Amino acid sequence: MTDIMTCTNLKKSFENGYVAINGLSLTLHEGEILSILGPSGCGKTTLLRLIAGLEIPNTGSIVLNGETLFDNKHNVPSHKRGLGMVFQEYALFPHLTVSKNILFGISQMPEKEKTERLAYVSDITKINELAERYPSELSGGQQQRVAIARALAMRPEILLFDEPTSSLDPEMIGEVLNVIRDLIQSKKYTVLFATHQM
């Protein structure tokens, strides 16, 4: 199997002295699904945020497809890392429609490519009929599917899921997990999935 990402000896502590990550190393292979399982507060979200470039490690390195994203000499900005992150609280822009939320991260692309990308991700996440609605008009499951579509629109090397079902009602959990399962099985995405639910 081809290595797509390697994290080596990552450490992250915060100003209050709390050590969230201490000497963590992992390798993610292309097309693999790796789940990080643990209780709330054990560092799962911090790990994903370090990989995504939303937090800065104290020490260690992160390498994606042979490119160093972070070490003591490098720190590639989050928007240039080629990763898609789906947050547990959706993180949609309330003043933008579904289609504009999805297009937000790819606004610099040519119009034809944006249109094609929007149609593709809307289709595979089953949100075609929601394009002109606002987040406040959507259920939790629909909002999470929009968040997944937005992450996919950037054609990420890796999809990072941070507790994607923890804010959902029980009946919505299956809906979102089915979308994620279909994506992984049909499109062979590489996924790092943080959860506290076995």
ZIGITA-V793587 format. One record per residue. N is the residue number from 1. SS is DSSP state (@ for helix, = for strand, . for the rest). PSI is psi in degrees with one decimal (none if undefined). OMEGA is omega in whole degrees, -180 to 180 (none if undefined). Layout:
n: [N,N]
ss: [SS,SS]
psi: [PSI,PSI]
omega: [OMEGA,OMEGA]
//
This chain:
n: [1,2,3,4,5,6,7,8,9,10,11,12,13,14,15,16,17,18,19,20,21,22,23,24,25,26,27,28,29,30,31,32,33,34,35,36,37,38,39,40,41,42,43,44,45,46,47,48,49,50,51,52,53,54,55,56,57,58,59,60,61,62,63,64,65,66,67,68,69,70,71,72,73,74,75,76,77,78,79,80,81,82,83,84,85,86,87,88,89,90,91,92,93,94,95,96,97,98,99,100,101,102,103,104,105,106,107,108,109,110,111,112,113,114,115,116,117,118,119,120,121,122,123,124,125,126,127,128,129,130,131,132,133,134,135,136,137,138,139,140,141,142,143,144,145,146,147,148,149,150,151,152,153,154,155,156,157,158,159,160,161,162,163,164,165,166,167,168,169,170,171,172,173,174,175,176,177,178,179,180,181,182,183,184,185,186,187,188,189,190,191,192,193,194,195,196,197,198]
ss: [.,.,=,=,=,=,=,=,=,=,=,=,=,.,.,.,.,.,=,=,=,=,=,=,=,=,=,=,=,.,.,.,=,=,=,=,=,.,.,.,.,.,.,@,@,@,@,@,@,@,@,@,.,.,.,.,.,.,=,=,=,=,=,=,.,.,=,=,=,=,.,.,.,.,=,.,.,@,@,@,.,.,=,=,=,=,.,.,.,.,.,.,.,.,.,.,=,@,@,@,@,@,@,@,@,@,.,.,.,.,@,@,@,@,@,@,@,@,@,@,@,@,@,@,.,.,.,@,@,@,.,.,.,=,@,@,@,.,.,@,@,@,@,@,@,@,@,@,@,@,@,@,@,.,.,.,.,=,=,=,=,=,.,.,.,.,.,.,.,@,@,@,@,@,@,@,@,@,@,@,@,@,@,@,@,@,@,.,.,.,=,=,=,=,=,.,.,.]
psi: [143.5,128.4,130.5,-32.0,139.5,126.8,131.4,121.4,45.1,137.6,136.7,119.4,156.1,169.8,-28.9,3.1,-8.3,127.0,109.1,-36.7,132.0,96.7,33.5,133.2,140.0,157.0,132.7,127.7,152.9,131.4,4.7,151.3,117.2,121.5,134.3,111.4,131.0,165.5,164.7,138.0,4.6,-3.1,5.8,-50.7,-39.6,-42.8,-48.0,-38.8,-33.0,-45.8,-40.5,-14.3,15.4,-15.6,155.9,124.4,155.2,-42.4,169.4,-173.7,153.0,123.1,129.8,119.0,42.1,-7.3,129.4,116.5,-35.1,134.9,-162.8,-4.0,-13.4,148.2,88.5,131.1,151.6,-45.7,-7.3,8.0,-14.5,33.1,149.8,125.7,132.8,117.5,157.2,-26.0,21.6,-50.0,39.3,152.1,117.6,-24.9,0.1,145.5,170.5,-49.6,-38.5,-31.4,-44.6,-40.4,-11.4,-46.5,-8.5,29.0,-20.9,-6.5,157.2,149.0,-41.5,-43.5,-38.5,-43.7,-43.4,-42.2,-42.6,-45.4,-41.8,-51.1,-30.3,-37.3,-47.4,-19.0,2.5,48.2,21.2,-40.2,-3.4,2.3,-40.0,7.8,161.2,156.5,-36.5,-14.5,5.6,153.3,168.4,-41.2,-39.7,-42.3,-40.4,-35.2,-35.6,-42.2,-38.4,-44.1,-41.2,-41.9,-40.9,-29.6,-26.7,4.1,60.7,151.0,-37.6,140.7,126.9,119.2,119.5,97.5,56.1,-12.1,2.1,-22.5,6.6,152.5,153.9,-38.4,-19.9,-21.4,-47.6,-38.0,-48.1,-41.8,-34.4,-40.8,-45.8,-44.3,-44.6,-41.1,-48.3,-44.6,-39.2,-30.0,-3.9,42.8,153.0,129.9,134.9,118.2,112.1,131.7,156.3,1.1,118.0,none]
omega: [-179,175,177,179,176,172,-176,172,180,174,175,173,-177,-174,180,178,-179,178,-177,-179,-177,176,-177,174,175,175,179,-178,-180,180,-177,171,179,179,173,-174,178,-178,176,177,-177,176,-178,-180,178,179,-180,180,175,-179,-178,-179,179,172,-179,177,172,179,176,-180,176,-178,179,180,177,179,178,177,179,164,-177,178,-174,170,-179,180,-176,-174,179,-175,179,-179,176,-178,177,-175,180,-178,174,178,175,177,-173,-177,-180,175,178,-177,180,173,-179,-176,-173,-176,-178,-174,-178,-178,173,-175,-178,-180,177,-180,180,-179,178,-180,-179,-176,177,-180,-175,176,174,179,-177,-174,-176,-167,-175,177,176,-179,-179,-180,-175,171,178,179,178,179,-179,176,175,179,177,179,180,178,-179,-176,-178,-178,-174,173,-179,172,178,179,179,179,-171,-180,-172,-180,-173,170,-177,-178,180,-176,180,179,-178,179,177,177,-180,-180,179,179,-176,-176,-174,-173,177,176,171,-170,169,-166,179,-179,172,-178,-179,none]
//
